[in-house]
Amino acid sequence: MDAQVPRIVVVGGGAGGLNLVTRLSRSLGRKGRADITLVDENLSHIWKPSLHEFAAGTKGPEEEISFLEHSNRNGYKFRLGRFAGIDYQERWVMLDPVLGAEDVELSPARAAPYDVLVLAIGSRSNDFGTPGVIEHCLFLDTPTEAKRLQSEILNLCLRMETGALENEKGSIRLAIVGGGATGVELAAELREATEQLGRNGIDKLRIPDSVGISVIEGSDRLVGALPENISKKVLNELGSLSVDVLLGTRVTRVTEKTLEFGDGSSLEAQIIVWAAGIQSNKALASAADLEVGSLGRLRVRPTLQTTHQDRIFVMGDAADCLWQEMNSPLPPRAQVASQQAAFLEEQLKRWVRGDDLKEFRYTDHGSLVALSSSSAIGSLMGRALGTMTLKGWLARRAYKYLHYRHEAAVQGHFRALLRTVLSMAMRRVRPRLKLH
Ligand SMILES: Cc1cc2nc3c(=O)[nH]c(=O)nc-3n(C[C@H](O)[C@H](O)[C@H](O)COP(=O)(O)OP(=O)(O)OC[C@H]3O[C@@H](n4cnc5c(N)ncnc54)[C@H](O)[C@@H]3O)c2cc1C
């Protein structure tokens, strides 16, 4: 490649980063107008909004996208590495080693040179400093954590069936802290998954009330980011799935298998999942010199450049970007990340041409919350539609369409369609749940 061609490095191949890198490869990389590199600490991509389905076992490895294969097909470079900081003078992204099974080093500490750097490394759950959370809770931030949760739930159910679980009550409880979209979607998915396990040979799960599922929320309503009428509908829907919801309940401490609440009461649960809000990815702390904003995320200008470094852009959950219309930071949503990917493609084309940069404007198209394989609730917004509340099968189709749009953006329509058909066909020939 021509040494004069600008080197664009995107760190993080998630909902925003993979979308951006695919677009840049098509519009700049393949035409020889830029050298595109993606860095990620994982070898494959899972669309984060579907992590709860991996955790419940309703989605499996066939839904993952291999970075090696995707980069080869789309004509960009993939580098395995964990973001560890930036050398602003030399313009290097510093990468920590990535270890595989049994701590074998898969990639050494190394550095990737850049002319333009885009940070897209997402966010992590926020434990708000609550004692015991790190030690005793499971999380749903990464594919590895989702797979661990899936195997812990399956093991718990198996132990219950075989009698290996010493449990006088004869029932188990799964508790989810956080009644946002993540917690609510996970609760509904787990209800469906445990019922499915009951139909797949774990007979004890067929006994009524054998699996209790609780959602604990500190505020007085579920999915607080959505309109109040939708919160009520979600609450009713969870009630119909026999999910217990504790509103206005603050967790003050977590010990092994117990949640302690502000009013002195407590709840025992064999598995506790922490899904209460987000904070910045800890790796961002190593990007010294960059201004930090809300929730520890990197503050950006409306152009999505960091406040101190013109050559560094931040997108998605990692960015603290002002939502001008609301005078608040943009929410951590896949919708924001994908709009920023489309914007940054054009922005970086301007940068390469030496044109003036433009300002990002977010358009809220509404939000949908999935409540099982056949139902969802939410609102869609559009100029022609106004705000429209959707519920049930139609909402679930609209929710699935969001994932399809992401697939189409990173795989192309033909492949996305093929993958959808394949995944529907696979459901006919293999168990609906991952059972190992
Ligand atoms: C269960 C769940 C359900 C959700 N549902 C919805 C929904 O319905 N609608 C919605 O709009 N949003 C939803 N979200 C939020 C949405 O997933 C995020 O807002 C979105 O994924 C953010 O995109 P991103 O590209 O910024 O980060 P991510 O998609 O999180 O991608 C980050 C990438 O960076 C990589 N990475 C992380 N750290 C490093 C490092 N140190 N070095 C190198 N690479 C690194 C990761 O491997 C990953 O590939 C949901 C989230 C969860 C967890």
The ligand as an ORCA input file, in Angstrom:
! r2SCAN-3c Opt
* xyz 0 1
  C     -28.177     -7.565     26.957
  C     -28.148     -6.220     26.277
  C     -29.255     -5.809     25.527
  C     -29.219     -4.584     24.862
  N     -30.310     -4.241     24.108
  C     -30.274     -3.103     23.385
  C     -31.359     -2.766     22.532
  O     -32.351     -3.482     22.467
  N     -31.275     -1.614     21.806
  C     -30.170     -0.798     21.863
  O     -30.146      0.227     21.161
  N     -29.120     -1.089     22.661
  C     -29.140     -2.215     23.430
  N     -28.079     -2.530     24.244
  C     -26.931     -1.601     24.301
  C     -26.004     -1.824     23.087
  O     -25.627     -3.167     23.033
  C     -24.775     -0.928     23.175
  O     -25.174      0.408     23.330
  C     -23.923     -1.053     21.899
  O     -23.495     -2.387     21.708
  C     -22.710     -0.127     21.968
  O     -21.943     -0.325     20.817
  P     -20.372     -0.039     20.849
  O     -19.893     -0.295     19.460
  O     -20.105      1.260     21.468
  O     -19.775     -1.130     21.839
  P     -19.894     -2.722     21.814
  O     -20.948     -3.193     20.907
  O     -19.955     -3.124     23.245
  O     -18.477     -3.183     21.204
  C     -17.263     -2.973     21.881
  C     -16.177     -3.787     21.176
  O     -14.920     -3.420     21.740
  C     -14.152     -4.579     22.039
  N     -13.294     -4.232     23.173
  C     -13.675     -3.966     24.441
  N     -12.608     -3.638     25.188
  C     -11.530     -3.690     24.366
  C     -10.131     -3.446     24.551
  N      -9.617     -3.067     25.739
  N      -9.305     -3.612     23.493
  C      -9.798     -3.995     22.266
  N     -11.114     -4.238     22.053
  C     -11.957     -4.073     23.081
  C     -15.198     -5.647     22.347
  O     -14.677     -6.950     22.141
  C     -16.312     -5.293     21.361
  O     -16.116     -5.950     20.133
  C     -28.077     -3.736     24.955
  C     -26.978     -4.144     25.723
  C     -27.007     -5.367     26.385
  C     -25.813     -5.790     27.209
*
